[in-house]
Amino acid sequence: MDAEVSQRMPRPYDALKRALDIVTAAVGLVVLSPVILVTAIAVRVNLGSPVLFSQPRPGRNGRVFRLYKFRSMRNVDAARGWISDEQRLTRFGRVLRSTSLDELPSLWNVLRGDMSVVGPRPLLVEYLPRYSPEQARRHEVRPGITGLAQVNGRNTVDWEQRFALDVRYVDSRSLALDARILIGTVRSVVVREGISAEGHATMRKFGESDD
């Protein structure tokens, strides 16, 4: 399926997916509010303020929005040598990431319409000019809290594989595929697989050499 066909996906699908996103995010924020509160307190105790991490990320069609997550790293402190993300990530932060509890505030982004529950993960704004035209197609849909790449290796797959999976999702997206991805996400969280690439807090930056 080429890009033009992908962009002509049936509107009923998009409308239904958005409705499901709203319901899921709203219910999730209410039902998980005790977990969100406890996690916020734990972040405050272990890492201090601010509790939330926010950063500009590109969404659908490259439109930039502000992503919200629970903070999982120490603040940068050059005097103590906390420079790299790997150095700043604490044991508590690793637990937070491995259980995906750090992602809970992103439900607010889903409710706002910045994101979907399922879709390509929103990456850094600085990556935008580095994408090939094919890779940039990942922005034809709303980014997601979880996606096809996250259930196929998460942060252990290389960038080429990740982008190929993102574009495959764009071309093949359906409610059935979303359901399979959500089931796979639960499994990945339970077994805590693919959390980070070797030597990195998550994975190396796109375009960054390991040398």
DOTORLUM-789040 format. One record per residue: residue in one letter; z, y, x of N, C-alpha, C, O, CB in turn. Coordinates in steps of 0.02 Angstrom, whole numbers, plus 50000, padded with zeros to 5 digits. Glycine has a CB too. Example, Ala and Ser with C-alpha at 12.3 -4.5 7.8 and 13.67 -1.06 7.14 Angstrom:
DOTORLUM-789040
A503904971650660503904977550615503904983550660504234983450712504524977650565/S503544988850642503574994750684503945000250645504025005750670502864997050704/
//
This chain:
DOTORLUM-789040
M500004994050042500005000050000500005006250044500435006950087500615000049952/D499525010850034499495016750077499935022250050500245021649998498775019150083/A499955027950088500425033350070500255036350002500715038049964500405038750123/E499605037049986499425040149923499645035849864499885038449814498665041349920/V499575029249871499805024849817500555025149811500825025249755499565017649829/S500905025349869501635025649869501885031749832502375031449796501905025449939/Q501545037449842501765043649811501625043749736501875048149701501435049549844/R501225038849712501085038549640501475033049606501265030449554500345037549629/M502055031249635502485026349602502635028649532502695034649520503135025249643/P502715024049485502835025949415503445030349408503975028949434502915019749373/R503365035749371503925040349361504515037149325505085038849341503685046349321/P504415032549278504995029249246505455026049297506065026049288504755024049197/Y505175023149350505595020149403506035025549435506645024549442505155016749456/D505735031149454506115036549487506655039249441507215040549463505645042149508/A506495040049377506975042749330507555037849319508135039849317506635044249262/L507385031449314507905026349303508345025749366508955025049361507595019549285/K508035025849423508415025449486508895031349493509475030449513507945025149546/R508655037249475509085043249479509665042649430510225044449447508685049649466/A509525040149370510055039349320510585034349344511185035549337509765037049252/L510355028849374510815023949401511225026749459511815025249466510435017749424/D510905030949500511255034249555511825038649529512385038449555510775038449597/I511675042549477512175047049449512765043149421513345044849434511875051349393/V512615037849384513155033749355513555030349410514175030449408512855028549307/T513215027449458513555023949512514005028649552514575026949567513055020549558/A513735034449569514125039249609514725041949570515275042349596513675045049632/A514605043649506515155046349465515705041149455516295042649464514885048649397/V515515035049437516005029749427516355028149494516955027149496515675023449398/G515955027849548516245026349613516755031449635517285029649661515695025849664/L516615037849624517085043149644517735042749604518265044149630516765049949635/V517675040849540518275040349498518665033949515519265034249528518075040349423/V518335028249514518675021849525518955021349596519495018649606518185016049512/L518585024049644518805023549714519225029449736519385030049795518205022849759/S519405033849690519795039749709520445038049745520625041549792519945043849647/P520815032649725521415030949764521245028949836521595030849883521795025249731/V520695025249845520475023249912520265029349951520425029950011519895018049908/I519905033849919519685040049952520285044149974520285046850030519225044149905/L520785044649931521385048549948521765045450007521955048950053521845049049887/V521855038850004522215035450058521835036050124522135037250177522335027950041/T521175035350121520765035950181520805043050209520845043950270520035034150166/A520795048050166520845054950188521505056150224521535059550275520765059850129/I522045053450196522705054250227522715050750295522985053450344523255051450182/A522415044750298522405040950361522005044650414522195044750473522105034050349/V521445047750395521055051650442521455057550467521455059050527520395054150409/R521805060950422522215066750441522755064750490522885068350538522525070050378/V523085059050478523625056750521523365054650589523665056250641524005050950488/N522805051050590522555048150652522115052950693522125052750754522155042050636/L521745057250659521265061550694521385068950684521075073050718520575059850672/G521835070750639521955077850626521425080850581521065077350545521985081550691/S521365087450584520875091050544520265092550586520305093150647521185097550516/P519685093250552519565092350481519525084950463519385080650506518925095950460/V519645083350400519615076450377518885074350367518705068550381520005075650311/L518475078950343517785077450329517335079650387517445084750419517565080850265/F516825075550399516295077250446515685079250404515495075750357516125071150493/S515395084850421514795086950384514265089150435514425091950487514945092750334/Q513635087750418513095089150465512445089850426512335086250378513035083650518/P512015094550446511355095050413510945088750426510925086350483510975101350437/R510635086250374510185080450381509565081650338509615084950286510555073750360/P508995079050358508385079850317508375074750261508525068850270507755079050360/G508205077150201508155072750143507435071650122506985071450164508555075550085/R507345070850057506675069650031506205075350049506385081250042506695068649955/N505615073750073505115078650095505375083050152505115088550162504905082950037/G505875080650188506135084350245506605090050227506815093750271505575087050284/R506765090750162507215096150142507915094750170508195089350161507245096750064/V508195099750205508835098750238509415099750190509425104550151508905103650298/F509895095250193510505095850153511095094450199511005092650257510505090850092/R511705095450174512295094250215512615087650195512845086850138512815100050209/L512625082950241512915076250230513665076450241513905079650287512585071050277/Y514035072850197514765072550203514985065350216514765060650182515095075350140/K515425064550265515735058150281516455059350303516635065050317515325054250336/F516855054050305517515054850336517415054950412517015051250439517995049050314/R517795059250445517745059750517518025053450550518555050950529518125066050543/S517675050850600517895044750634517975045750709518125041050745517405039150620/M517865051850733517915053250805518395058950819518515063350777517215054850834/R518665058950879519065064650902518605070650908517995069950917519415063150970/N518895076550903518515082650917518325082750991518685080051033518915088950897/V517775086051007517565086651077518095090351116518325095651095516875090251082/D518295087551173518795090651216518575089651288518745084551319519515087751203/A518195094451315517925093751383518485093151435518395089751485517475099851400/A519055096351422519605096151470519875088951479520115087151533520175100751448/R519835084951425520085078051428519515073051439519625067051443520455076251364/G518915075551445518355071151460518055067751399517665063051406518575065951507/W518235070051339517945067051278517265070351266517215075351230518425068051216/I516765067451295516095070351291515635066151248515355068451198515805071251360/S515555059751267515095055451230515415053051165516035052751159514895049451273/D514995051251118515235048551055515635042151066516135040951032514655047251006/E515415038051114515765031751129516485033151152516945029551134515385027851183/Q516575038451192517245040251215517675043151160518275042151159517195045151273/R517355046651114517725050051061517905045451003518345047150963517325055851035/L517575039750998517695035150943518335031250956518375027551005517095030350933/T518835031950913519475028650921519465021750889518995019950853520035032850892/R519985017950901520055011350868520075012250792519765008450755520685007650892/F520435017350770520455018850698519755020550672519555018250619520935024550684/G519385024450711518715026250691518255020250686517835019950642518425031250740/R518345015450732517935009350730518075005350666517615002750635518075004950791/V518705005050647518885001550585518575005150525518305002050479519655001150577/L518615011750526518345015750472517585014450464517335013650408518465023250484/R517235014150520516515012950518516345005750500515875004550462516205014650585/S516725001050527516574993950515516664992150441516334987550416517004989550558/T517124995650407517234994350336516814998950291516824998250230517974995250320/S516445003550323516025008450288516435013250244516155016550200515515004950245/L517085013650255517495018350217517305025550234517415030150194518235017250230/D517035026650294516835033350313516275036050270516155042050268516635033550386/E515915031550236515335033550196515525035850125515105038750090514855027750190/L516135034850104516325036250035516185043450013515945044449957517045034850025/P516305048650054516145055450032515405056550019515225061349984516375060350084/S514975052250045514255052950033514075051649960513525053249938513865048250077/L514535048649922514415047849850514325054749817513965055349767515005044049817/W514645059849845514555066549820513845068949832513555072349789515055071449854/N513555067149889512855068749903512385065249853511885068149833512665066849974/V512565059149835512165055449785512205058949718511695059849684512395048049779/L512805060849698512895064249634512515070849631512245072649579513645065449621/R512495074449686512145080849691511385080049690511025084749673512345084449754/G511145074049708510425073049711510135073649781509525073249789510085077849666/D510575074649831510335074849900510115068049924509645067349963510885077649947/M510475062949899510375056149922510325051349863510445053149805510935054049968/S510145045149879510165039649831510665034549859510865034949917509445036449820/V510875029849817511305024549843510915020349893511185018349945511575020149784/V510285018949877509855014849921509255018849943508915022049903509635008449885/G509115018750008508545022350036508615022550111509125020450138508485029450006/P508125025050147508185025750220508775030350238508875035450206507525028450250/R509155028350288509725032450307509495039350331508995039850367510125028950362/P509855044650312509675051350337509875052050410510455050950428510015056950294/L509405053950452509525054450523509595061750543509675066150500508965051150562/L509565063150608509675070050632509065074450620508495072150622509845069950706/V509185080850607508645085650596508215086150659507605087250654508935092550577/E508525085450717508155086050780507615080750789507175081450831508635085850839/Y507655075350750507155070050755506505071750719505985068750734507435063550727/L506515076450674505935077850632505285078650671504785075550653506055083950591/P505265082650724504625083450760504435077450803503885077250831504665089550804/R504875072550809504745066750852504405060950814504145056350845505395064250883/Y504405061350747504115055750709503355055750713503035060950716504335056250636/S503075049750714502355049150703502225050250629502695049950589502085042050727/P501605051550609501465052450537501705046550495501945047450440500715053450526/E501625040450522501845034450485502605034350479502865032850425501585028050519/Q502955035750533503685035750531503955041150485504475040150452503965036850601/A503615046850482503835052350439503805050650365504105054150324503415058550453/R503455045250348503405043250278504085041050250504165040450189502905037650270/R504565039750293505235037950269505535043550227506015042450190505685036350329/H505265049650234505525055350196505175056350129505265061450095505455061650237/E504765051450109504445051850043504935050349986504785051649928503855047050039/V505505047550003506015045949953506675049049975506755051250032506085038249945/R507155049249928507825051649947508135046849998508045040749992508275052249884/P508485049450047508845045050093509415041550057509635043850004509125049150154/G509645036150085510165032250052510795031150093510805032150153509885025650033/I511325029150058511945027250092511825020650130512095019550184512525026450042/T511425016250099511215010150132510475009150120510185012150075511625004050105/G510175004850161509455003850155509234997250184509644993150204509075009550188/L508584996150185508304989850209508474988550282508604982850301507544989750199/A508484993850322508654993050393509394991150401509564987450448508514999450432/Q509814993550356510534992150362510704984950346511234982550367510924996750316/V510284981350311510414974250296509984969750340509964963650329510294972750222/N509634972750388509224968950434509384970750506508934971950547508474970050420/G510034970950521510244972350589510624978750599510954979750650509654972550633/R510604983250548510974989450550510834993350615510254995250625511734988050544/N511314994550657511204998550717510994994450778510924997250833511835002250734/T510894987950770510684983850826509924983250831509664980750881510994976950822/V509554985350779508834985050783508584991350818508904996650815508514984550711/D508014990750853507764996650889507435001450839507334999850781507264994550944/W507275007350865507015012650821506355010650788506245012150729506925019150860/E505915007450825505275005550796505365000850737505045001650685504825002250849/Q505814995950744505954991250690506274994850631506104993550573506414985650715/R506734999350646507075002950593506585007050551506595006950490507625007550622/F506145010650585505665014850549505165010550510504965012350455505285019350597/A504975004750538504525000250503504854997750439504534997150387504324994350548/L505504996250442505874993950383505934999650332505874998550272506574991450402/D506045005750356506095011450310505445012450272505445013550211506275017850350/V504875012150308504225013150276504075007250229503775008250176503675013850328/R504285001250248504184995550203504564996650138504314994850084504424989050237/Y505164999550143505545000950082505165006050039505115005249978506245003650099/V504905011250070504535016350033503955013149994503845014849936504265021850080/D503605008550026503025005449995503205000049944502804998649899502585002450048/S503794997049951503964991249909504544992649862504774988049828504124985349952/R504784998749859505405000149823505364998249750504854999249716505585007349829/S505904995349727505974993349657506714992349644507114992049691505564986749642/L506904991849581507604990849565507834983949589508414983049608507714991549489/A507384979049588507554972349612507704972549687508174969349710506984967349597/L507294976249725507404976849797508054980549810508434978649855506814980449831/D508194985749771508814989449779509414984749769509904985149806508854995249730/A509374980449718509914975749704510024970949762510594969549781509764971849640/R509474968549791509534963949848509844967449908510244964549945508844961049867/I509654973849918509934977649974510684978749964511064978250012509574984449981/L510884980249903511604981349890512004974949902512544975149930511704983749818/I511724969249881512064962849893512114961549968512624959349993511694957049857/G511564962850004511564961950076512044966650111512344964950162510874963050104/T512124972750084512584977650113513304975150107513694975750155512514984450078/V513484972450050514154969750040514294964250092514824964050123514244966849968/R513794959950102513874954550152513964957550222514394955250259513264949850151/S513554962550240513594965550307514274968750319514544968450374513044970650316/V514544972050267515194975250273515744970050280516194970950321515334979750213/V515704964650242516214959450244516234956050313516774954950340516084954150190/V515644954450341515634951050405515634956050463515684954050522515024946550410/R515564962550447515584967850497515074966850553515244966950612516284968450527/E514454965950533513934964750583513494970950592513414974950546513504958850562/G513214971650652512744976950667513034983950667512674988750655512194976650619/I513684984550681514004991050676513754995850729513645001750715514764990350682/S513654993450789513434997850843513014994050894513104988050904514035001150878/A512574997750925512184994950981512634994851042513094998851048511534999050994/E512494990251088512904989551148512924996051188512404998951205512644983851191/G513534998351202513615004451242513555010851204513545016251234513125004451296/H513525010451137513445016551096513915016251037514085010851012512715017351072/A514145022051013514575022350955514205019650894514495016150852514825029450942/T513575021350889513155018550836512545015550869512505009450878512955023950782/M512055019750888511485017650928511235023550967511405029250952510925014650884/R510835022251017510595027851058510155032451017509855030350967510205025251119/K510125038751037509725043551000508985041851004508745039151054509845050551027/F508625043550951507905042450949507565046651003507655052751006507615044050880/G507175043351046506835046951100507245047451163507005050051213506655053651078/E507865044751161508305045051220508215038851261508215033251234509035045951199/S508145039551326508065033851371508735030851387509245034351389507695035951435/D508745024351398509365020951419509485021751494510015019851519509325013651401/D509005024651530509075025551602509565031151618509695032651676508395026951635/
//
